[in-house]
Amino acid sequence: MTIIIRLDRMLADRKMQLSELAEKVDVSIVNLSNLKTGKVKAVRFSTLNAVCKALNCQPGDILEYVEDEDD
C-alpha cells in the first residue's frame, strides 16, 4: 500500500505558498514541508482538517492510495 501526498498540487491550484498555508493552519513550515514531500509516516486528523479547511478541499484531494505492484 502506498499513499501519495498531493499537497503540492493543491497549493499550486490555490496559488498558495507553503509558508502561507503554515501560517493559516498554525503548523510549522518544516512539518508541512515533510508532509508535502511524503517524509511523514502519519498525519494527525486535526492537521488534515486544518489543511483541508485552509485549502477548501477534501482529504481525497490531498491523499491518494496507489496499490503496490507486489500486491
N, CA, C and O atoms as a Maestro MAE file, in Angstrom:
{
 s_m_m2io_version
 :::
 2.0.0
}

f_m_ct {
 s_m_title
 :::
 protein
 m_atom[284] {
  # First column is atom index #
  i_m_mmod_type
  r_m_x_coord
  r_m_y_coord
  r_m_z_coord
  i_m_residue_number
  s_m_chain_name
  s_m_pdb_residue_name
  s_m_pdb_atom_name
  i_m_atomic_number
  :::
  1 25 0.855 -1.181 0.000 1 A "MET " " N  " 7
  2 3 0.000 0.000 0.000 1 A "MET " " CA " 6
  3 2 0.893 1.234 0.000 1 A "MET " " C  " 6
  4 15 1.842 1.329 0.779 1 A "MET " " O  " 8
  5 25 0.585 2.157 -0.863 2 A "THR " " N  " 7
  6 3 1.313 3.418 -0.943 2 A "THR " " CA " 6
  7 2 0.315 4.562 -0.932 2 A "THR " " C  " 6
  8 15 -0.654 4.573 -1.691 2 A "THR " " O  " 8
  9 25 0.570 5.510 -0.069 3 A "ILE " " N  " 7
  10 3 -0.229 6.731 -0.026 3 A "ILE " " CA " 6
  11 2 0.627 7.851 -0.607 3 A "ILE " " C  " 6
  12 15 1.738 8.102 -0.142 3 A "ILE " " O  " 8
  13 25 0.108 8.506 -1.609 4 A "ILE " " N  " 7
  14 3 0.814 9.625 -2.249 4 A "ILE " " CA " 6
  15 2 0.189 10.920 -1.758 4 A "ILE " " C  " 6
  16 15 -1.033 11.066 -1.726 4 A "ILE " " O  " 8
  17 25 1.045 11.853 -1.376 5 A "ILE " " N  " 7
  18 3 0.608 13.154 -0.893 5 A "ILE " " CA " 6
  19 2 0.585 14.120 -2.076 5 A "ILE " " C  " 6
  20 15 1.594 14.305 -2.757 5 A "ILE " " O  " 8
  21 25 -0.562 14.728 -2.309 6 A "ARG " " N  " 7
  22 3 -0.735 15.672 -3.422 6 A "ARG " " CA " 6
  23 2 -0.860 17.118 -2.934 6 A "ARG " " C  " 6
  24 15 -1.523 17.939 -3.568 6 A "ARG " " O  " 8
  25 25 -0.226 17.417 -1.817 7 A "LEU " " N  " 7
  26 3 -0.315 18.762 -1.248 7 A "LEU " " CA " 6
  27 2 0.276 19.806 -2.191 7 A "LEU " " C  " 6
  28 15 -0.258 20.909 -2.302 7 A "LEU " " O  " 8
  29 25 1.359 19.474 -2.864 8 A "ASP " " N  " 7
  30 3 1.977 20.421 -3.791 8 A "ASP " " CA " 6
  31 2 1.024 20.821 -4.906 8 A "ASP " " C  " 6
  32 15 0.986 21.982 -5.315 8 A "ASP " " O  " 8
  33 25 0.254 19.855 -5.397 9 A "ARG " " N  " 7
  34 3 -0.714 20.142 -6.460 9 A "ARG " " CA " 6
  35 2 -1.826 21.056 -5.957 9 A "ARG " " C  " 6
  36 15 -2.243 21.978 -6.657 9 A "ARG " " O  " 8
  37 25 -2.306 20.797 -4.734 10 A "MET " " N  " 7
  38 3 -3.368 21.630 -4.161 10 A "MET " " CA " 6
  39 2 -2.868 23.051 -3.925 10 A "MET " " C  " 6
  40 15 -3.593 24.015 -4.170 10 A "MET " " O  " 8
  41 25 -1.644 23.178 -3.457 11 A "LEU " " N  " 7
  42 3 -1.078 24.509 -3.248 11 A "LEU " " CA " 6
  43 2 -0.966 25.254 -4.577 11 A "LEU " " C  " 6
  44 15 -1.286 26.440 -4.651 11 A "LEU " " O  " 8
  45 25 -0.520 24.576 -5.610 12 A "ALA " " N  " 7
  46 3 -0.397 25.205 -6.929 12 A "ALA " " CA " 6
  47 2 -1.764 25.613 -7.458 12 A "ALA " " C  " 6
  48 15 -1.923 26.704 -8.005 12 A "ALA " " O  " 8
  49 25 -2.757 24.732 -7.293 13 A "ASP " " N  " 7
  50 3 -4.110 25.042 -7.755 13 A "ASP " " CA " 6
  51 2 -4.676 26.271 -7.045 13 A "ASP " " C  " 6
  52 15 -5.421 27.055 -7.634 13 A "ASP " " O  " 8
  53 25 -4.312 26.425 -5.781 14 A "ARG " " N  " 7
  54 3 -4.822 27.550 -4.983 14 A "ARG " " CA " 6
  55 2 -3.902 28.770 -5.036 14 A "ARG " " C  " 6
  56 15 -4.180 29.800 -4.422 14 A "ARG " " O  " 8
  57 25 -2.800 28.635 -5.782 15 A "LYS " " N  " 7
  58 3 -1.807 29.709 -5.895 15 A "LYS " " CA " 6
  59 2 -1.378 30.183 -4.506 15 A "LYS " " C  " 6
  60 15 -1.353 31.377 -4.209 15 A "LYS " " O  " 8
  61 25 -1.042 29.204 -3.672 16 A "MET " " N  " 7
  62 3 -0.663 29.477 -2.287 16 A "MET " " CA " 6
  63 2 0.725 28.904 -2.025 16 A "MET " " C  " 6
  64 15 1.062 27.817 -2.493 16 A "MET " " O  " 8
  65 25 1.514 29.645 -1.279 17 A "GLN " " N  " 7
  66 3 2.838 29.190 -0.880 17 A "GLN " " CA " 6
  67 2 2.725 28.347 0.383 17 A "GLN " " C  " 6
  68 15 1.777 28.500 1.153 17 A "GLN " " O  " 8
  69 25 3.686 27.462 0.596 18 A "LEU " " N  " 7
  70 3 3.702 26.621 1.783 18 A "LEU " " CA " 6
  71 2 3.758 27.460 3.057 18 A "LEU " " C  " 6
  72 15 3.142 27.110 4.064 18 A "LEU " " O  " 8
  73 25 4.489 28.556 3.011 19 A "SER " " N  " 7
  74 3 4.601 29.429 4.189 19 A "SER " " CA " 6
  75 2 3.247 30.050 4.542 19 A "SER " " C  " 6
  76 15 2.932 30.215 5.720 19 A "SER " " O  " 8
  77 25 2.458 30.389 3.545 20 A "GLU " " N  " 7
  78 3 1.127 30.948 3.790 20 A "GLU " " CA " 6
  79 2 0.210 29.897 4.411 20 A "GLU " " C  " 6
  80 15 -0.555 30.197 5.327 20 A "GLU " " O  " 8
  81 25 0.292 28.671 3.911 21 A "LEU " " N  " 7
  82 3 -0.506 27.588 4.481 21 A "LEU " " CA " 6
  83 2 -0.090 27.315 5.917 21 A "LEU " " C  " 6
  84 15 -0.938 27.111 6.785 21 A "LEU " " O  " 8
  85 25 1.201 27.310 6.168 22 A "ALA " " N  " 7
  86 3 1.710 27.065 7.522 22 A "ALA " " CA " 6
  87 2 1.150 28.093 8.502 22 A "ALA " " C  " 6
  88 15 0.772 27.753 9.623 22 A "ALA " " O  " 8
  89 25 1.101 29.332 8.076 23 A "GLU " " N  " 7
  90 3 0.559 30.397 8.917 23 A "GLU " " CA " 6
  91 2 -0.933 30.200 9.165 23 A "GLU " " C  " 6
  92 15 -1.410 30.392 10.283 23 A "GLU " " O  " 8
  93 25 -1.664 29.818 8.129 24 A "LYS " " N  " 7
  94 3 -3.117 29.642 8.257 24 A "LYS " " CA " 6
  95 2 -3.488 28.471 9.162 24 A "LYS " " C  " 6
  96 15 -4.464 28.552 9.907 24 A "LYS " " O  " 8
  97 25 -2.722 27.388 9.106 25 A "VAL " " N  " 7
  98 3 -3.069 26.188 9.868 25 A "VAL " " CA " 6
  99 2 -2.298 26.078 11.178 25 A "VAL " " C  " 6
  100 15 -2.511 25.143 11.950 25 A "VAL " " O  " 8
  101 25 -1.409 27.026 11.427 26 A "ASP " " N  " 7
  102 3 -0.610 27.057 12.654 26 A "ASP " " CA " 6
  103 2 0.189 25.765 12.840 26 A "ASP " " C  " 6
  104 15 0.212 25.175 13.921 26 A "ASP " " O  " 8
  105 25 0.837 25.348 11.763 27 A "VAL " " N  " 7
  106 3 1.739 24.203 11.768 27 A "VAL " " CA " 6
  107 2 3.056 24.701 11.186 27 A "VAL " " C  " 6
  108 15 3.061 25.509 10.257 27 A "VAL " " O  " 8
  109 25 4.165 24.223 11.727 28 A "SER " " N  " 7
  110 3 5.455 24.717 11.258 28 A "SER " " CA " 6
  111 2 5.653 24.406 9.777 28 A "SER " " C  " 6
  112 15 5.154 23.407 9.259 28 A "SER " " O  " 8
  113 25 6.381 25.271 9.127 29 A "ILE " " N  " 7
  114 3 6.659 25.084 7.704 29 A "ILE " " CA " 6
  115 2 7.477 23.813 7.487 29 A "ILE " " C  " 6
  116 15 7.345 23.160 6.452 29 A "ILE " " O  " 8
  117 25 8.321 23.458 8.458 30 A "VAL " " N  " 7
  118 3 9.114 22.232 8.352 30 A "VAL " " CA " 6
  119 2 8.199 21.005 8.345 30 A "VAL " " C  " 6
  120 15 8.383 20.094 7.537 30 A "VAL " " O  " 8
  121 25 7.217 20.985 9.245 31 A "ASN " " N  " 7
  122 3 6.291 19.853 9.285 31 A "ASN " " CA " 6
  123 2 5.461 19.759 8.008 31 A "ASN " " C  " 6
  124 15 5.237 18.665 7.490 31 A "ASN " " O  " 8
  125 25 5.009 20.894 7.504 32 A "LEU " " N  " 7
  126 3 4.239 20.871 6.254 32 A "LEU " " CA " 6
  127 2 5.124 20.477 5.071 32 A "LEU " " C  " 6
  128 15 4.666 19.798 4.152 32 A "LEU " " O  " 8
  129 25 6.368 20.896 5.092 33 A "SER " " N  " 7
  130 3 7.295 20.517 4.027 33 A "SER " " CA " 6
  131 2 7.524 19.009 4.044 33 A "SER " " C  " 6
  132 15 7.567 18.374 2.991 33 A "SER " " O  " 8
  133 25 7.670 18.435 5.237 34 A "ASN " " N  " 7
  134 3 7.828 16.985 5.349 34 A "ASN " " CA " 6
  135 2 6.581 16.261 4.846 34 A "ASN " " C  " 6
  136 15 6.680 15.224 4.190 34 A "ASN " " O  " 8
  137 25 5.426 16.807 5.154 35 A "LEU " " N  " 7
  138 3 4.176 16.229 4.662 35 A "LEU " " CA " 6
  139 2 4.122 16.315 3.133 35 A "LEU " " C  " 6
  140 15 3.787 15.340 2.460 35 A "LEU " " O  " 8
  141 25 4.447 17.463 2.608 36 A "LYS " " N  " 7
  142 3 4.390 17.699 1.162 36 A "LYS " " CA " 6
  143 2 5.314 16.756 0.397 36 A "LYS " " C  " 6
  144 15 4.974 16.297 -0.694 36 A "LYS " " O  " 8
  145 25 6.479 16.468 0.967 37 A "THR " " N  " 7
  146 3 7.446 15.604 0.285 37 A "THR " " CA " 6
  147 2 7.261 14.133 0.614 37 A "THR " " C  " 6
  148 15 8.007 13.290 0.116 37 A "THR " " O  " 8
  149 25 6.273 13.811 1.450 38 A "GLY " " N  " 7
  150 3 5.986 12.422 1.769 38 A "GLY " " CA " 6
  151 2 6.931 11.802 2.773 38 A "GLY " " C  " 6
  152 15 7.041 10.578 2.840 38 A "GLY " " O  " 8
  153 25 7.614 12.618 3.555 39 A "LYS " " N  " 7
  154 3 8.578 12.111 4.531 39 A "LYS " " CA " 6
  155 2 7.941 11.787 5.880 39 A "LYS " " C  " 6
  156 15 8.652 11.526 6.850 39 A "LYS " " O  " 8
  157 25 6.639 11.800 5.952 40 A "VAL " " N  " 7
  158 3 5.954 11.512 7.213 40 A "VAL " " CA " 6
  159 2 5.342 10.120 7.158 40 A "VAL " " C  " 6
  160 15 5.032 9.608 6.082 40 A "VAL " " O  " 8
  161 25 5.175 9.522 8.311 41 A "LYS " " N  " 7
  162 3 4.554 8.196 8.404 41 A "LYS " " CA " 6
  163 2 3.114 8.293 8.889 41 A "LYS " " C  " 6
  164 15 2.359 7.326 8.796 41 A "LYS " " O  " 8
  165 25 2.729 9.464 9.410 42 A "ALA " " N  " 7
  166 3 1.378 9.649 9.943 42 A "ALA " " CA " 6
  167 2 1.001 11.119 9.847 42 A "ALA " " C  " 6
  168 15 1.858 12.001 9.805 42 A "ALA " " O  " 8
  169 25 -0.303 11.356 9.813 43 A "VAL " " N  " 7
  170 3 -0.837 12.718 9.797 43 A "VAL " " CA " 6
  171 2 -1.955 12.775 10.824 43 A "VAL " " C  " 6
  172 15 -2.854 11.934 10.816 43 A "VAL " " O  " 8
  173 25 -1.903 13.749 11.693 44 A "ARG " " N  " 7
  174 3 -2.983 13.919 12.662 44 A "ARG " " CA " 6
  175 2 -4.233 14.401 11.931 44 A "ARG " " C  " 6
  176 15 -4.168 15.196 10.994 44 A "ARG " " O  " 8
  177 25 -5.371 13.890 12.395 45 A "PHE " " N  " 7
  178 3 -6.625 14.333 11.786 45 A "PHE " " CA " 6
  179 2 -6.824 15.826 11.979 45 A "PHE " " C  " 6
  180 15 -7.394 16.484 11.109 45 A "PHE " " O  " 8
  181 25 -6.369 16.374 13.091 46 A "SER " " N  " 7
  182 3 -6.519 17.816 13.316 46 A "SER " " CA " 6
  183 2 -5.718 18.612 12.282 46 A "SER " " C  " 6
  184 15 -6.167 19.661 11.822 46 A "SER " " O  " 8
  185 25 -4.540 18.115 11.919 47 A "THR " " N  " 7
  186 3 -3.729 18.778 10.893 47 A "THR " " CA " 6
  187 2 -4.394 18.640 9.529 47 A "THR " " C  " 6
  188 15 -4.482 19.608 8.774 47 A "THR " " O  " 8
  189 25 -4.857 17.443 9.218 48 A "LEU " " N  " 7
  190 3 -5.540 17.217 7.941 48 A "LEU " " CA " 6
  191 2 -6.793 18.085 7.838 48 A "LEU " " C  " 6
  192 15 -7.084 18.649 6.783 48 A "LEU " " O  " 8
  193 25 -7.522 18.182 8.930 49 A "ASN " " N  " 7
  194 3 -8.719 19.017 8.966 49 A "ASN " " CA " 6
  195 2 -8.368 20.483 8.700 49 A "ASN " " C  " 6
  196 15 -9.033 21.149 7.907 49 A "ASN " " O  " 8
  197 25 -7.332 20.978 9.358 50 A "ALA " " N  " 7
  198 3 -6.924 22.378 9.189 50 A "ALA " " CA " 6
  199 2 -6.447 22.651 7.764 50 A "ALA " " C  " 6
  200 15 -6.760 23.694 7.191 50 A "ALA " " O  " 8
  201 25 -5.695 21.721 7.197 51 A "VAL " " N  " 7
  202 3 -5.204 21.895 5.827 51 A "VAL " " CA " 6
  203 2 -6.370 21.902 4.839 51 A "VAL " " C  " 6
  204 15 -6.425 22.740 3.940 51 A "VAL " " O  " 8
  205 25 -7.295 20.967 5.012 52 A "CYS " " N  " 7
  206 3 -8.464 20.915 4.123 52 A "CYS " " CA " 6
  207 2 -9.306 22.180 4.239 52 A "CYS " " C  " 6
  208 15 -9.810 22.689 3.238 52 A "CYS " " O  " 8
  209 25 -9.456 22.680 5.445 53 A "LYS " " N  " 7
  210 3 -10.225 23.911 5.648 53 A "LYS " " CA " 6
  211 2 -9.540 25.090 4.954 53 A "LYS " " C  " 6
  212 15 -10.192 25.879 4.270 53 A "LYS " " O  " 8
  213 25 -8.218 25.203 5.134 54 A "ALA " " N  " 7
  214 3 -7.472 26.318 4.543 54 A "ALA " " CA " 6
  215 2 -7.459 26.259 3.021 54 A "ALA " " C  " 6
  216 15 -7.482 27.293 2.353 54 A "ALA " " O  " 8
  217 25 -7.421 25.043 2.473 55 A "LEU " " N  " 7
  218 3 -7.362 24.883 1.012 55 A "LEU " " CA " 6
  219 2 -8.732 24.665 0.385 55 A "LEU " " C  " 6
  220 15 -8.853 24.552 -0.835 55 A "LEU " " O  " 8
  221 25 -9.772 24.607 1.232 56 A "ASN " " N  " 7
  222 3 -11.140 24.377 0.755 56 A "ASN " " CA " 6
  223 2 -11.189 23.129 -0.129 56 A "ASN " " C  " 6
  224 15 -11.605 23.179 -1.287 56 A "ASN " " O  " 8
  225 25 -10.752 22.008 0.452 57 A "CYS " " N  " 7
  226 3 -10.715 20.763 -0.296 57 A "CYS " " CA " 6
  227 2 -11.101 19.590 0.597 57 A "CYS " " C  " 6
  228 15 -11.359 19.762 1.789 57 A "CYS " " O  " 8
  229 25 -11.138 18.415 0.020 58 A "GLN " " N  " 7
  230 3 -11.429 17.180 0.732 58 A "GLN " " CA " 6
  231 2 -10.121 16.425 0.972 58 A "GLN " " C  " 6
  232 15 -9.155 16.628 0.236 58 A "GLN " " O  " 8
  233 25 -10.069 15.554 1.992 59 A "PRO " " N  " 7
  234 3 -8.848 14.775 2.224 59 A "PRO " " CA " 6
  235 2 -8.404 13.989 0.982 59 A "PRO " " C  " 6
  236 15 -7.207 13.833 0.740 59 A "PRO " " O  " 8
  237 25 -9.358 13.504 0.210 60 A "GLY " " N  " 7
  238 3 -9.029 12.766 -1.004 60 A "GLY " " CA " 6
  239 2 -8.368 13.612 -2.081 60 A "GLY " " C  " 6
  240 15 -7.781 13.076 -3.020 60 A "GLY " " O  " 8
  241 25 -8.462 14.930 -1.950 61 A "ASP " " N  " 7
  242 3 -7.767 15.816 -2.887 61 A "ASP " " CA " 6
  243 2 -6.279 15.885 -2.562 61 A "ASP " " C  " 6
  244 15 -5.464 16.236 -3.415 61 A "ASP " " O  " 8
  245 25 -5.931 15.547 -1.320 62 A "ILE " " N  " 7
  246 3 -4.550 15.636 -0.855 62 A "ILE " " CA " 6
  247 2 -3.888 14.264 -0.789 62 A "ILE " " C  " 6
  248 15 -2.700 14.126 -1.082 62 A "ILE " " O  " 8
  249 25 -4.660 13.252 -0.403 63 A "LEU " " N  " 7
  250 3 -4.126 11.903 -0.228 63 A "LEU " " CA " 6
  251 2 -4.657 10.981 -1.320 63 A "LEU " " C  " 6
  252 15 -5.847 10.991 -1.636 63 A "LEU " " O  " 8
  253 25 -3.752 10.184 -1.892 64 A "GLU " " N  " 7
  254 3 -4.154 9.239 -2.930 64 A "GLU " " CA " 6
  255 2 -3.560 7.876 -2.623 64 A "GLU " " C  " 6
  256 15 -2.371 7.767 -2.326 64 A "GLU " " O  " 8
  257 25 -4.381 6.839 -2.693 65 A "TYR " " N  " 7
  258 3 -3.926 5.471 -2.473 65 A "TYR " " CA " 6
  259 2 -3.551 4.850 -3.812 65 A "TYR " " C  " 6
  260 15 -4.306 4.922 -4.781 65 A "TYR " " O  " 8
  261 25 -2.369 4.240 -3.846 66 A "VAL " " N  " 7
  262 3 -1.921 3.522 -5.032 66 A "VAL " " CA " 6
  263 2 -1.486 2.134 -4.571 66 A "VAL " " C  " 6
  264 15 -0.663 2.003 -3.665 66 A "VAL " " O  " 8
  265 25 -2.034 1.120 -5.189 67 A "GLU " " N  " 7
  266 3 -1.693 -0.256 -4.827 67 A "GLU " " CA " 6
  267 2 -0.271 -0.562 -5.273 67 A "GLU " " C  " 6
  268 15 0.139 -0.200 -6.376 67 A "GLU " " O  " 8
  269 25 0.475 -1.232 -4.402 68 A "ASP " " N  " 7
  270 3 1.840 -1.637 -4.729 68 A "ASP " " CA " 6
  271 2 1.816 -2.654 -5.854 68 A "ASP " " C  " 6
  272 15 0.860 -3.419 -5.981 68 A "ASP " " O  " 8
  273 25 2.836 -2.669 -6.654 69 A "GLU " " N  " 7
  274 3 2.939 -3.628 -7.750 69 A "GLU " " CA " 6
  275 2 3.093 -5.051 -7.227 69 A "GLU " " C  " 6
  276 15 2.704 -6.005 -7.901 69 A "GLU " " O  " 8
  277 25 3.656 -5.200 -6.028 70 A "ASP " " N  " 7
  278 3 3.880 -6.513 -5.437 70 A "ASP " " CA " 6
  279 2 2.578 -7.192 -5.018 70 A "ASP " " C  " 6
  280 15 2.522 -8.418 -4.924 70 A "ASP " " O  " 8
  281 25 1.536 -6.408 -4.768 71 A "ASP " " N  " 7
  282 3 0.267 -6.961 -4.248 71 A "ASP " " CA " 6
  283 2 -0.560 -7.619 -5.299 71 A "ASP " " C  " 6
  284 15 -1.644 -8.124 -5.006 71 A "ASP " " O  " 8
  :::
 }
 m_bond[283] {
  # First column is bond index #
  i_m_from
  i_m_to
  i_m_order
  :::
  1 1 2 1
  2 2 3 1
  3 3 4 2
  4 3 5 1
  5 5 6 1
  6 6 7 1
  7 7 8 2
  8 7 9 1
  9 9 10 1
  10 10 11 1
  11 11 12 2
  12 11 13 1
  13 13 14 1
  14 14 15 1
  15 15 16 2
  16 15 17 1
  17 17 18 1
  18 18 19 1
  19 19 20 2
  20 19 21 1
  21 21 22 1
  22 22 23 1
  23 23 24 2
  24 23 25 1
  25 25 26 1
  26 26 27 1
  27 27 28 2
  28 27 29 1
  29 29 30 1
  30 30 31 1
  31 31 32 2
  32 31 33 1
  33 33 34 1
  34 34 35 1
  35 35 36 2
  36 35 37 1
  37 37 38 1
  38 38 39 1
  39 39 40 2
  40 39 41 1
  41 41 42 1
  42 42 43 1
  43 43 44 2
  44 43 45 1
  45 45 46 1
  46 46 47 1
  47 47 48 2
  48 47 49 1
  49 49 50 1
  50 50 51 1
  51 51 52 2
  52 51 53 1
  53 53 54 1
  54 54 55 1
  55 55 56 2
  56 55 57 1
  57 57 58 1
  58 58 59 1
  59 59 60 2
  60 59 61 1
  61 61 62 1
  62 62 63 1
  63 63 64 2
  64 63 65 1
  65 65 66 1
  66 66 67 1
  67 67 68 2
  68 67 69 1
  69 69 70 1
  70 70 71 1
  71 71 72 2
  72 71 73 1
  73 73 74 1
  74 74 75 1
  75 75 76 2
  76 75 77 1
  77 77 78 1
  78 78 79 1
  79 79 80 2
  80 79 81 1
  81 81 82 1
  82 82 83 1
  83 83 84 2
  84 83 85 1
  85 85 86 1
  86 86 87 1
  87 87 88 2
  88 87 89 1
  89 89 90 1
  90 90 91 1
  91 91 92 2
  92 91 93 1
  93 93 94 1
  94 94 95 1
  95 95 96 2
  96 95 97 1
  97 97 98 1
  98 98 99 1
  99 99 100 2
  100 99 101 1
  101 101 102 1
  102 102 103 1
  103 103 104 2
  104 103 105 1
  105 105 106 1
  106 106 107 1
  107 107 108 2
  108 107 109 1
  109 109 110 1
  110 110 111 1
  111 111 112 2
  112 111 113 1
  113 113 114 1
  114 114 115 1
  115 115 116 2
  116 115 117 1
  117 117 118 1
  118 118 119 1
  119 119 120 2
  120 119 121 1
  121 121 122 1
  122 122 123 1
  123 123 124 2
  124 123 125 1
  125 125 126 1
  126 126 127 1
  127 127 128 2
  128 127 129 1
  129 129 130 1
  130 130 131 1
  131 131 132 2
  132 131 133 1
  133 133 134 1
  134 134 135 1
  135 135 136 2
  136 135 137 1
  137 137 138 1
  138 138 139 1
  139 139 140 2
  140 139 141 1
  141 141 142 1
  142 142 143 1
  143 143 144 2
  144 143 145 1
  145 145 146 1
  146 146 147 1
  147 147 148 2
  148 147 149 1
  149 149 150 1
  150 150 151 1
  151 151 152 2
  152 151 153 1
  153 153 154 1
  154 154 155 1
  155 155 156 2
  156 155 157 1
  157 157 158 1
  158 158 159 1
  159 159 160 2
  160 159 161 1
  161 161 162 1
  162 162 163 1
  163 163 164 2
  164 163 165 1
  165 165 166 1
  166 166 167 1
  167 167 168 2
  168 167 169 1
  169 169 170 1
  170 170 171 1
  171 171 172 2
  172 171 173 1
  173 173 174 1
  174 174 175 1
  175 175 176 2
  176 175 177 1
  177 177 178 1
  178 178 179 1
  179 179 180 2
  180 179 181 1
  181 181 182 1
  182 182 183 1
  183 183 184 2
  184 183 185 1
  185 185 186 1
  186 186 187 1
  187 187 188 2
  188 187 189 1
  189 189 190 1
  190 190 191 1
  191 191 192 2
  192 191 193 1
  193 193 194 1
  194 194 195 1
  195 195 196 2
  196 195 197 1
  197 197 198 1
  198 198 199 1
  199 199 200 2
  200 199 201 1
  201 201 202 1
  202 202 203 1
  203 203 204 2
  204 203 205 1
  205 205 206 1
  206 206 207 1
  207 207 208 2
  208 207 209 1
  209 209 210 1
  210 210 211 1
  211 211 212 2
  212 211 213 1
  213 213 214 1
  214 214 215 1
  215 215 216 2
  216 215 217 1
  217 217 218 1
  218 218 219 1
  219 219 220 2
  220 219 221 1
  221 221 222 1
  222 222 223 1
  223 223 224 2
  224 223 225 1
  225 225 226 1
  226 226 227 1
  227 227 228 2
  228 227 229 1
  229 229 230 1
  230 230 231 1
  231 231 232 2
  232 231 233 1
  233 233 234 1
  234 234 235 1
  235 235 236 2
  236 235 237 1
  237 237 238 1
  238 238 239 1
  239 239 240 2
  240 239 241 1
  241 241 242 1
  242 242 243 1
  243 243 244 2
  244 243 245 1
  245 245 246 1
  246 246 247 1
  247 247 248 2
  248 247 249 1
  249 249 250 1
  250 250 251 1
  251 251 252 2
  252 251 253 1
  253 253 254 1
  254 254 255 1
  255 255 256 2
  256 255 257 1
  257 257 258 1
  258 258 259 1
  259 259 260 2
  260 259 261 1
  261 261 262 1
  262 262 263 1
  263 263 264 2
  264 263 265 1
  265 265 266 1
  266 266 267 1
  267 267 268 2
  268 267 269 1
  269 269 270 1
  270 270 271 1
  271 271 272 2
  272 271 273 1
  273 273 274 1
  274 274 275 1
  275 275 276 2
  276 275 277 1
  277 277 278 1
  278 278 279 1
  279 279 280 2
  280 279 281 1
  281 281 282 1
  282 282 283 1
  283 283 284 2
  :::
 }
}
